[in-house]
Amino acid sequence: MRNRTVGINIRVTVTEKKKVTMLARKCGLSLSEYLRQRALGYEPGGHPPKEVFDVLDKIDEIAENCQPSAGTKIAACADEIRNLLIGGN
């Protein structure tokens, strides 16, 4: 087993983290393993089309621009949609 002791920290938006987490889950990989493979030039299988993410981004954008109570409901619906389209588990 490899001795991975060095970390790499990056900053992402909430939406970006959701995307990457869902992609990792879709591929059956941990977030760390998914990011490691992508960074090293591998392309794990199971990627949904870019258009799926474009639509989810737009829904997130709408939620962020709504009144807090409506935005919370829209964000929750967007998460459900994201799980249905990408989650798979």
N, CA and C atoms as an extended XYZ file, in Angstrom:
267
Properties=species:S:1:pos:R:3:atomname:S:1:resname:S:1:resid:I:1 pbc="F F F"
N         0.837       -1.186        0.000 N   MET     1
C         0.000        0.000        0.000 CA  MET     1
C         0.877        1.242        0.000 C   MET     1
N         0.473        2.235       -0.733 N   ARG     2
C         1.227        3.481       -0.815 CA  ARG     2
C         1.067        4.275        0.472 C   ARG     2
N         2.116        4.961        0.820 N   ASN     3
C         2.102        5.794        2.011 CA  ASN     3
C         1.865        7.240        1.592 C   ASN     3
N         0.601        7.633        1.529 N   ARG     4
C         0.250        8.992        1.118 CA  ARG     4
C         0.193        9.874        2.351 C   ARG     4
N         1.151       10.746        2.485 N   THR     5
C         1.240       11.577        3.679 CA  THR     5
C         1.202       13.068        3.388 C   THR     5
N         1.230       13.458        2.122 N   VAL     6
C         1.259       14.865        1.763 CA  VAL     6
C        -0.097       15.258        1.191 C   VAL     6
N        -0.653       16.353        1.686 N   GLY     7
C        -1.953       16.816        1.224 CA  GLY     7
C        -1.829       17.974        0.258 C   GLY     7
N        -2.862       18.141       -0.549 N   ILE     8
C        -2.985       19.284       -1.445 CA  ILE     8
C        -4.344       19.898       -1.148 C   ILE     8
N        -4.358       21.160       -0.784 N   ASN     9
C        -5.615       21.830       -0.457 CA  ASN     9
C        -6.011       22.786       -1.573 C   ASN     9
N        -7.283       22.734       -1.949 N   ILE    10
C        -7.813       23.659       -2.951 CA  ILE    10
C        -9.124       24.231       -2.437 C   ILE    10
N        -9.503       25.377       -2.963 N   ARG    11
C       -10.772       26.010       -2.620 CA  ARG    11
C       -11.707       25.877       -3.812 C   ARG    11
N       -12.944       25.496       -3.539 N   VAL    12
C       -13.963       25.372       -4.571 CA  VAL    12
C       -15.265       25.973       -4.054 C   VAL    12
N       -16.201       26.217       -4.963 N   THR    13
C       -17.522       26.666       -4.553 CA  THR    13
C       -18.331       25.462       -4.084 C   THR    13
N       -19.443       25.729       -3.429 N   VAL    14
C       -20.332       24.652       -2.986 CA  VAL    14
C       -20.798       23.839       -4.192 C   VAL    14
N       -21.148       24.530       -5.256 N   THR    15
C       -21.619       23.856       -6.471 CA  THR    15
C       -20.524       22.981       -7.075 C   THR    15
N       -19.307       23.491       -7.127 N   GLU    16
C       -18.198       22.698       -7.670 CA  GLU    16
C       -17.965       21.450       -6.824 C   GLU    16
N       -18.021       21.599       -5.507 N   LYS    17
C       -17.814       20.428       -4.642 CA  LYS    17
C       -18.911       19.397       -4.866 C   LYS    17
N       -20.147       19.848       -5.017 N   LYS    18
C       -21.250       18.913       -5.283 CA  LYS    18
C       -21.003       18.152       -6.577 C   LYS    18
N       -20.579       18.878       -7.606 N   LYS    19
C       -20.308       18.244       -8.902 CA  LYS    19
C       -19.228       17.173       -8.783 C   LYS    19
N       -18.114       17.560       -8.171 N   VAL    20
C       -16.982       16.636       -8.083 CA  VAL    20
C       -17.343       15.435       -7.206 C   VAL    20
N       -18.055       15.683       -6.122 N   THR    21
C       -18.464       14.591       -5.239 CA  THR    21
C       -19.384       13.622       -5.971 C   THR    21
N       -20.319       14.163       -6.729 N   MET    22
C       -21.240       13.304       -7.481 CA  MET    22
C       -20.516       12.523       -8.573 C   MET    22
N       -19.573       13.165       -9.242 N   LEU    23
C       -18.798       12.462      -10.266 CA  LEU    23
C       -18.003       11.317       -9.645 C   LEU    23
N       -17.416       11.591       -8.499 N   ALA    24
C       -16.649       10.544       -7.810 CA  ALA    24
C       -17.560        9.382       -7.436 C   ALA    24
N       -18.727        9.709       -6.884 N   ARG    25
C       -19.677        8.669       -6.476 CA  ARG    25
C       -20.134        7.851       -7.678 C   ARG    25
N       -20.409        8.553       -8.776 N   LYS    26
C       -20.854        7.871       -9.997 CA  LYS    26
C       -19.808        6.866      -10.492 C   LYS    26
N       -18.540        7.207      -10.275 N   CYS    27
C       -17.440        6.331      -10.691 CA  CYS    27
C       -17.102        5.287       -9.629 C   CYS    27
N       -17.768        5.365       -8.479 N   GLY    28
C       -17.487        4.413       -7.412 CA  GLY    28
C       -16.159        4.686       -6.710 C   GLY    28
N       -15.733        5.944       -6.722 N   LEU    29
C       -14.450        6.304       -6.122 CA  LEU    29
C       -14.656        7.287       -4.979 C   LEU    29
N       -13.703        7.302       -4.054 N   SER    30
C       -13.710        8.345       -3.034 CA  SER    30
C       -13.386        9.667       -3.716 C   SER    30
N       -13.711       10.751       -3.053 N   LEU    31
C       -13.403       12.061       -3.609 CA  LEU    31
C       -11.902       12.206       -3.839 C   LEU    31
N       -11.112       11.781       -2.857 N   SER    32
C        -9.645       11.877       -2.992 CA  SER    32
C        -9.129       11.061       -4.170 C   SER    32
N        -9.621        9.828       -4.298 N   GLU    33
C        -9.142        8.977       -5.390 CA  GLU    33
C        -9.576        9.538       -6.740 C   GLU    33
N       -10.799       10.048       -6.817 N   TYR    34
C       -11.281       10.641       -8.066 CA  TYR    34
C       -10.394       11.821       -8.467 C   TYR    34
N       -10.144       12.730       -7.518 N   LEU    35
C        -9.312       13.904       -7.817 CA  LEU    35
C        -7.889       13.499       -8.171 C   LEU    35
N        -7.362       12.503       -7.483 N   ARG    36
C        -6.009       12.025       -7.763 CA  ARG    36
C        -5.932       11.496       -9.198 C   ARG    36
N        -6.908       10.668       -9.583 N   GLN    37
C        -6.907       10.102      -10.933 CA  GLN    37
C        -7.027       11.202      -11.995 C   GLN    37
N        -7.931       12.150      -11.766 N   ARG    38
C        -8.101       13.229      -12.739 CA  ARG    38
C        -6.824       14.063      -12.849 C   ARG    38
N        -6.214       14.360      -11.718 N   ALA    39
C        -4.996       15.178      -11.717 CA  ALA    39
C        -3.849       14.474      -12.435 C   ALA    39
N        -3.846       13.147      -12.384 N   LEU    40
C        -2.780       12.378      -13.018 CA  LEU    40
C        -3.114       11.993      -14.463 C   LEU    40
N        -4.208       12.552      -14.994 N   GLY    41
C        -4.527       12.360      -16.398 CA  GLY    41
C        -5.441       11.191      -16.712 C   GLY    41
N        -5.920       10.480      -15.704 N   TYR    42
C        -6.850        9.379      -15.948 CA  TYR    42
C        -8.256        9.929      -16.055 C   TYR    42
N        -9.106        9.234      -16.788 N   GLU    43
C       -10.489        9.638      -16.926 CA  GLU    43
C       -11.394        8.507      -16.473 C   GLU    43
N       -11.779        8.513      -15.177 N   PRO    44
C       -12.667        7.451      -14.687 CA  PRO    44
C       -13.980        7.465      -15.465 C   PRO    44
N       -14.591        6.317      -15.644 N   GLY    45
C       -15.846        6.208      -16.390 CA  GLY    45
C       -17.028        6.780      -15.634 C   GLY    45
N       -18.137        6.888      -16.324 N   GLY    46
C       -19.378        7.294      -15.692 CA  GLY    46
C       -19.670        8.777      -15.692 C   GLY    46
N       -19.036        9.551      -16.552 N   HIS    47
C       -19.269       10.990      -16.582 CA  HIS    47
C       -20.574       11.313      -17.303 C   HIS    47
N       -21.453       12.072      -16.644 N   PRO    48
C       -22.650       12.524      -17.360 CA  PRO    48
C       -22.291       13.642      -18.329 C   PRO    48
N       -23.158       13.923      -19.272 N   PRO    49
C       -22.875       14.987      -20.229 CA  PRO    49
C       -22.737       16.350      -19.539 C   PRO    49
N       -21.947       17.218      -20.130 N   LYS    50
C       -21.718       18.565      -19.597 CA  LYS    50
C       -23.026       19.327      -19.439 C   LYS    50
N       -23.981       19.087      -20.321 N   GLU    51
C       -25.259       19.796      -20.276 CA  GLU    51
C       -26.005       19.552      -18.960 C   GLU    51
N       -25.834       18.375      -18.380 N   VAL    52
C       -26.461       18.095      -17.086 CA  VAL    52
C       -25.951       19.087      -16.052 C   VAL    52
N       -24.656       19.324      -16.037 N   PHE    53
C       -24.080       20.258      -15.076 CA  PHE    53
C       -24.476       21.699      -15.379 C   PHE    53
N       -24.617       22.021      -16.655 N   ASP    54
C       -25.052       23.367      -17.018 CA  ASP    54
C       -26.436       23.658      -16.442 C   ASP    54
N       -27.336       22.700      -16.564 N   VAL    55
C       -28.691       22.867      -16.032 CA  VAL    55
C       -28.653       22.960      -14.507 C   VAL    55
N       -27.892       22.092      -13.861 N   LEU    56
C       -27.800       22.126      -12.397 CA  LEU    56
C       -27.176       23.437      -11.916 C   LEU    56
N       -26.197       23.949      -12.631 N   ASP    57
C       -25.611       25.248      -12.293 CA  ASP    57
C       -26.665       26.351      -12.361 C   ASP    57
N       -27.483       26.308      -13.397 N   LYS    58
C       -28.519       27.333      -13.562 CA  LYS    58
C       -29.530       27.250      -12.423 C   LYS    58
N       -29.917       26.048      -12.031 N   ILE    59
C       -30.851       25.876      -10.911 CA  ILE    59
C       -30.226       26.427       -9.630 C   ILE    59
N       -28.949       26.132       -9.393 N   ASP    60
C       -28.260       26.658       -8.212 CA  ASP    60
C       -28.217       28.184       -8.246 C   ASP    60
N       -27.982       28.730       -9.422 N   GLU    61
C       -27.929       30.185       -9.573 CA  GLU    61
C       -29.289       30.810       -9.250 C   GLU    61
N       -30.349       30.201       -9.733 N   ILE    62
C       -31.699       30.689       -9.447 CA  ILE    62
C       -31.961       30.651       -7.942 C   ILE    62
N       -31.579       29.554       -7.305 N   ALA    63
C       -31.788       29.407       -5.858 CA  ALA    63
C       -31.043       30.489       -5.077 C   ALA    63
N       -29.830       30.806       -5.504 N   GLU    64
C       -29.029       31.811       -4.810 CA  GLU    64
C       -29.607       33.214       -4.952 C   GLU    64
N       -30.366       33.458       -6.016 N   ASN    65
C       -30.923       34.779       -6.262 CA  ASN    65
C       -32.356       34.948       -5.760 C   ASN    65
N       -32.903       33.926       -5.124 N   CYS    66
C       -34.264       33.991       -4.599 CA  CYS    66
C       -34.264       34.465       -3.158 C   CYS    66
N       -35.462       34.749       -2.669 N   GLN    67
C       -35.632       35.023       -1.247 CA  GLN    67
C       -35.137       33.791       -0.486 C   GLN    67
N       -34.612       33.966        0.727 N   PRO    68
C       -34.022       32.838        1.469 CA  PRO    68
C       -34.906       31.601        1.569 C   PRO    68
N       -36.187       31.771        1.900 N   SER    69
C       -37.038       30.587        2.066 CA  SER    69
C       -37.253       29.868        0.736 C   SER    69
N       -37.488       30.618       -0.324 N   ALA    70
C       -37.669       30.008       -1.646 CA  ALA    70
C       -36.358       29.408       -2.137 C   ALA    70
N       -35.255       30.130       -1.914 N   GLY    71
C       -33.947       29.636       -2.349 CA  GLY    71
C       -33.594       28.323       -1.691 C   GLY    71
N       -33.931       28.190       -0.408 N   THR    72
C       -33.658       26.943        0.317 CA  THR    72
C       -34.439       25.791       -0.295 C   THR    72
N       -35.705       26.040       -0.629 N   LYS    73
C       -36.541       24.990       -1.235 CA  LYS    73
C       -36.021       24.615       -2.625 C   LYS    73
N       -35.653       25.620       -3.399 N   ILE    74
C       -35.126       25.354       -4.746 CA  ILE    74
C       -33.813       24.585       -4.651 C   ILE    74
N       -32.942       24.985       -3.726 N   ALA    75
C       -31.661       24.290       -3.558 CA  ALA    75
C       -31.885       22.833       -3.163 C   ALA    75
N       -32.860       22.589       -2.295 N   ALA    76
C       -33.163       21.214       -1.892 CA  ALA    76
C       -33.661       20.399       -3.085 C   ALA    76
N       -34.505       21.006       -3.912 N   CYS    77
C       -34.982       20.320       -5.122 CA  CYS    77
C       -33.830       20.069       -6.089 C   CYS    77
N       -32.934       21.055       -6.217 N   ALA    78
C       -31.777       20.886       -7.105 CA  ALA    78
C       -30.907       19.729       -6.624 C   ALA    78
N       -30.741       19.607       -5.310 N   ASP    79
C       -29.955       18.492       -4.770 CA  ASP    79
C       -30.615       17.158       -5.080 C   ASP    79
N       -31.951       17.101       -4.972 N   GLU    80
C       -32.674       15.867       -5.311 CA  GLU    80
C       -32.482       15.518       -6.786 C   GLU    80
N       -32.598       16.530       -7.641 N   ILE    81
C       -32.407       16.320       -9.073 CA  ILE    81
C       -30.987       15.846       -9.346 C   ILE    81
N       -30.031       16.490       -8.719 N   ARG    82
C       -28.610       16.120       -8.874 CA  ARG    82
C       -28.404       14.645       -8.491 C   ARG    82
N       -28.980       14.249       -7.363 N   ASN    83
C       -28.844       12.860       -6.905 CA  ASN    83
C       -29.483       11.886       -7.890 C   ASN    83
N       -30.641       12.253       -8.419 N   LEU    84
C       -31.306       11.382       -9.379 CA  LEU    84
C       -30.521       11.244      -10.677 C   LEU    84
N       -29.998       12.366      -11.167 N   LEU    85
C       -29.292       12.350      -12.451 CA  LEU    85
C       -27.863       11.798      -12.349 C   LEU    85
N       -27.204       12.087      -11.269 N   ILE    86
C       -25.787       11.780      -11.181 CA  ILE    86
C       -25.463       10.778      -10.082 C   ILE    86
N       -26.193       10.883       -8.984 N   GLY    87
C       -25.854       10.089       -7.803 CA  GLY    87
C       -25.835        8.598       -8.037 C   GLY    87
N       -26.910        8.058       -8.515 N   GLY    88
C       -26.956        6.637       -8.819 CA  GLY    88
C       -26.996        5.711       -7.636 C   GLY    88
N       -26.705        6.174       -6.418 N   ASN    89
C       -26.697        5.290       -5.245 CA  ASN    89
C       -27.755        5.717       -4.283 C   ASN    89
